[in-house]
Amino acid sequence: MQSTSDFPLLLADALDKTLRQAYQTAPAGVRQVARATTARDFRAKHRIQFSTAPTLLPLNEHGEFVSGGMNDYDQTYAVTTFGRIVGFTRQAMVNDDLGAFADTTRRMGVAAAAFEATFLANIVSSNPTLADGNAVFSTAHANITGNGSGTTLSLTTLSAARQAMRAQTGLLGELIDVTPRFILVGPANETTAEQMVSEISPIQSQDVNPFMNKIRVVVDPRLTANIWYLVADASQVDGLEYAYLEGAAGPQITSDLGFEVDGVRFRIRLDFGGAFVDWRGWYAAT
């Protein structure tokens, strides 16, 4: 447990002291474009995709029907337990004339939210390998543009990204419905992204903004690289998803009174996991 000596400023014997407002957690942009699910236990969570039926073939008057097949695809991830303990001695709590320790559980909850946001942002930034052996963003998946000034966020590059997403195919090579819904950016591209979707009053047809009211800008300051992503709605097509343990959605905080050492301890536990389960709803311009 932390004692009075661990907080020489907070518990100082001073008359004129006040407690400053705590910092707010940075917005969790990646979380806004991910899908929330639950996991029954800590074993691997299988996200199985089943293809559409095979396309139809023409028959002449005496022709025979040709058999076709269907495919499946499996992507897995698991929920893991994360946690921490914070404790204060009784004397430290009695000396807390500013009431700072009374806010401990809320602060632990804020820390859990920040952890989840960083966890998901790290998944996006690390570009992990999927079950098919290719990275999420790769030429094999036709959802990435290489390095160079040609990937700078503009109407031209945004249009090319949308075209690439529209050309995505399913397990049997059939065209599927992938409609871009978000531009996910870090601080480096925030202003430009807002310009891309801003409302204008054009005089000529070529000045019309085709992305206005169709694509929303989502900013996550944890995405520090000069990369922007075009993302489809998670309710339309699978992409990045995260899961809590069933029955424990979010952080679980408990407290424990000390016996050998007089004080109180707070424990936070979070059963959480996440991964990309499909690439078709995401596009990266690096």
C-alpha positions in Angstrom: 0.0 0.0 0.0 1.1 3.6 -0.6 1.5 5.7 2.5 1.6 9.4 3.4 5.3 9.6 2.3 4.4 8.6 -1.2 2.3 11.8 -1.7 4.4 14.6 -0.2 2.5 17.2 -2.3 -1.1 15.9 -2.1 -0.9 15.3 1.7 1.3 18.2 2.6 0.5 20.3 5.7 -0.4 23.4 3.7 -3.3 25.7 4.1 -3.8 27.0 0.6 -4.0 24.0 -1.7 -6.5 22.7 -4.2 -6.8 19.6 -6.4 -6.5 20.2 -10.1 -8.8 18.6 -12.5 -7.5 15.4 -14.0 -6.6 15.1 -17.7 -9.3 13.6 -19.9 -8.5 10.5 -21.8 -7.6 11.0 -25.5 -10.5 10.1 -27.8 -10.7 6.4 -28.8 -11.1 6.8 -32.5 -10.2 3.2 -33.5 -12.8 1.9 -31.1 -15.5 3.9 -32.9 -15.0 1.9 -36.1 -14.6 -1.5 -34.5 -17.3 -4.0 -33.6 -18.1 -5.0 -30.0 -18.7 -8.6 -29.2 -18.5 -11.0 -26.3 -16.6 -14.3 -25.6 -18.0 -17.2 -23.6 -14.6 -18.1 -22.1 -10.9 -17.7 -22.5 -10.5 -20.2 -25.3 -9.9 -19.1 -28.9 -12.9 -17.3 -30.3 -13.5 -18.6 -33.9 -15.0 -16.2 -36.3 -16.0 -18.3 -39.2 -17.1 -16.9 -42.6 -19.3 -18.9 -45.0 -19.3 -18.0 -48.7 -22.3 -17.3 -50.9 -23.6 -20.0 -53.2 -21.7 -20.5 -56.5 -22.8 -18.4 -59.5 -25.3 -19.7 -61.9 -24.3 -21.2 -65.3 -26.3 -21.3 -68.5 -27.8 -24.5 -69.8 -29.0 -25.4 -73.2 -32.1 -27.5 -73.9 -30.3 -30.8 -73.2 -27.7 -29.5 -70.8 -26.9 -30.9 -67.5 -26.6 -29.0 -64.2 -23.1 -28.5 -63.0 -22.2 -28.9 -59.4 -20.5 -26.0 -57.5 -18.8 -25.6 -54.2 -18.9 -23.2 -51.3 -16.0 -22.1 -49.1 -15.4 -21.1 -45.5 -12.7 -19.1 -43.6 -11.8 -19.0 -40.0 -10.0 -16.2 -38.0 -9.4 -16.6 -34.3 -8.4 -14.6 -31.3 -8.9 -14.9 -27.5 -9.8 -12.8 -24.5 -7.1 -12.2 -22.0 -7.2 -10.9 -18.4 -5.5 -7.6 -17.5 -5.5 -5.9 -14.2 -3.8 -3.8 -11.5 -4.0 -3.2 -7.7 -3.8 0.2 -6.0 -3.7 0.5 -2.2 -3.6 3.3 0.4 -2.8 3.1 4.1 -5.4 4.3 6.6 -3.2 7.2 7.6 -2.9 8.4 4.1 -6.6 8.3 3.6 -7.3 10.1 6.8 -4.8 12.8 5.8 -6.4 13.2 2.4 -8.1 16.5 3.1 -8.6 17.2 -0.7 -10.6 14.0 -1.2 -8.4 12.8 -4.0 -8.5 9.1 -3.0 -12.3 9.1 -3.0 -12.1 9.2 -6.8 -9.9 6.2 -7.2 -12.4 3.8 -8.8 -13.3 6.3 -11.4 -9.7 7.0 -12.2 -9.1 3.2 -12.6 -12.1 3.0 -15.0 -10.6 5.8 -17.0 -7.3 4.0 -17.1 -9.1 0.8 -18.4 -10.7 2.8 -21.2 -7.3 4.3 -22.2 -5.8 0.8 -22.2 -8.6 -0.6 -24.5 -8.1 2.3 -26.9 -4.3 1.8 -27.0 -4.8 -1.9 -27.4 -7.0 -1.5 -30.5 -4.8 1.3 -32.0 -1.7 -1.0 -31.6 -3.5 -3.7 -33.6 -4.2 -1.3 -36.5 -0.6 0.1 -36.4 1.1 -3.3 -36.2 -0.7 -4.6 -39.4 -0.9 -8.2 -38.1 -0.9 -11.3 -40.2 -4.2 -13.1 -40.8 -5.0 -16.7 -41.1 -4.4 -16.7 -44.9 -0.8 -15.8 -44.3 -1.0 -12.2 -45.5 -0.9 -9.0 -43.5 -4.2 -7.2 -43.0 -3.1 -4.4 -45.3 -1.2 -6.0 -48.2 -1.2 -6.1 -52.0 -2.6 -9.6 -51.8 -5.7 -8.1 -50.2 -5.7 -5.1 -52.6 -6.3 -2.7 -49.7 -3.0 -0.8 -49.4 -1.3 2.0 -51.3 2.5 2.2 -51.1 4.8 4.9 -49.8 5.1 8.2 -51.6 3.5 11.6 -52.1 0.8 9.9 -54.3 -0.9 8.7 -51.1 -1.4 12.2 -49.6 -5.0 12.5 -48.5 -6.9 14.3 -51.3 -10.0 13.9 -53.4 -8.0 11.9 -55.9 -6.4 9.4 -53.5 -9.7 9.1 -51.5 -11.5 8.3 -54.7 -8.9 5.7 -55.5 -9.3 4.1 -52.1 -13.1 4.0 -52.4 -12.8 2.4 -55.8 -10.4 -0.3 -54.4 -12.9 -1.1 -51.6 -15.8 -1.3 -54.1 -13.7 -3.9 -56.0 -13.3 -6.3 -53.1 -14.6 -9.8 -53.6 -15.9 -12.6 -51.4 -14.6 -16.1 -50.8 -15.7 -17.3 -54.3 -14.5 -14.2 -56.1 -17.9 -12.6 -56.2 -18.3 -8.8 -55.9 -19.6 -7.8 -52.4 -21.1 -4.6 -51.0 -18.3 -2.6 -49.2 -19.3 1.1 -48.7 -16.7 3.4 -47.1 -18.1 5.1 -44.0 -15.2 6.6 -42.1 -11.8 8.2 -42.6 -9.6 7.2 -39.7 -6.6 9.5 -39.2 -4.1 10.6 -36.7 -3.4 14.2 -35.8 -1.1 14.7 -38.8 -4.1 14.3 -41.2 -7.0 15.6 -39.2 -7.2 19.0 -40.8 -6.9 17.6 -44.4 -9.5 14.9 -43.6 -12.0 17.5 -42.4 -11.5 19.5 -45.6 -12.2 16.3 -47.6 -15.7 16.0 -46.2 -16.6 19.7 -45.5 -19.7 21.3 -47.0 -19.1 23.7 -49.9 -21.4 25.7 -52.2 -20.1 24.8 -55.7 -20.7 26.9 -58.7 -19.7 24.3 -61.2 -20.5 20.5 -61.1 -16.8 19.6 -61.0 -16.5 21.5 -57.7 -19.0 19.4 -55.9 -17.6 17.5 -52.9 -18.6 13.8 -53.6 -17.8 12.7 -50.0 -19.8 15.3 -48.1 -22.4 13.6 -45.8 -21.1 10.2 -46.9 -17.9 9.8 -45.0 -17.2 10.8 -41.4 -13.8 11.8 -40.0 -12.6 9.8 -37.0 -9.4 10.9 -35.2 -7.3 8.8 -32.9 -4.1 10.6 -31.6 -2.6 7.1 -30.9 -2.1 6.7 -34.7 1.1 8.7 -34.9 2.3 7.6 -38.3 1.4 9.7 -41.4 -1.2 7.0 -42.5 -4.9 7.3 -43.2 -7.5 4.6 -43.4 -10.8 4.3 -45.2 -13.1 2.1 -43.2 -16.5 0.6 -43.9 -19.3 0.4 -41.2 -18.7 -2.6 -39.0 -22.4 -3.4 -39.1 -22.0 -4.0 -42.9 -18.8 -5.9 -43.2 -16.5 -7.5 -40.6 -13.1 -5.9 -39.9 -11.7 -5.0 -36.5 -13.6 -6.3 -33.5 -13.1 -6.6 -29.8 -14.6 -8.7 -27.1 -15.3 -8.8 -23.4 -15.8 -11.9 -21.4 -19.5 -12.8 -21.4 -21.1 -11.3 -18.2 -18.2 -9.0 -17.5 -18.5 -6.2 -20.1 -16.0 -3.7 -19.1 -13.6 -3.3 -16.1 -14.6 -5.0 -12.8 -13.4 -3.1 -9.7 -13.4 -4.5 -6.2 -12.0 -3.3 -2.9 -10.4 -5.1 0.0 -9.8 -3.8 3.6 -6.3 -4.6 4.9 -5.9 -6.7 8.0 -2.2 -7.0 8.7 -1.7 -3.6 7.2 -4.4 -1.0 8.0 -5.7 0.4 4.8 -7.7 -0.4 1.6 -6.8 -1.8 -1.7 -8.6 -1.5 -5.0 -8.3 -4.1 -7.8 -9.3 -3.7 -11.4 -9.8 -6.6 -13.7 -10.5 -6.5 -17.4 -11.2 -9.5 -19.6 -10.6 -8.1 -23.1 -9.3 -9.1 -26.5 -9.5 -8.0 -30.1 -8.3 -8.7 -33.6 -9.0 -8.2 -37.3 -11.3 -10.9 -38.5 -11.5 -9.6 -42.1 -9.7 -7.1 -44.3 -12.3 -6.2 -46.9 -13.8 -3.3 -45.0 -10.4 -1.5 -44.4 -8.0 0.3 -46.7 -4.7 1.9 -45.7 -2.7 4.6 -47.5 0.9 4.7 -46.1 
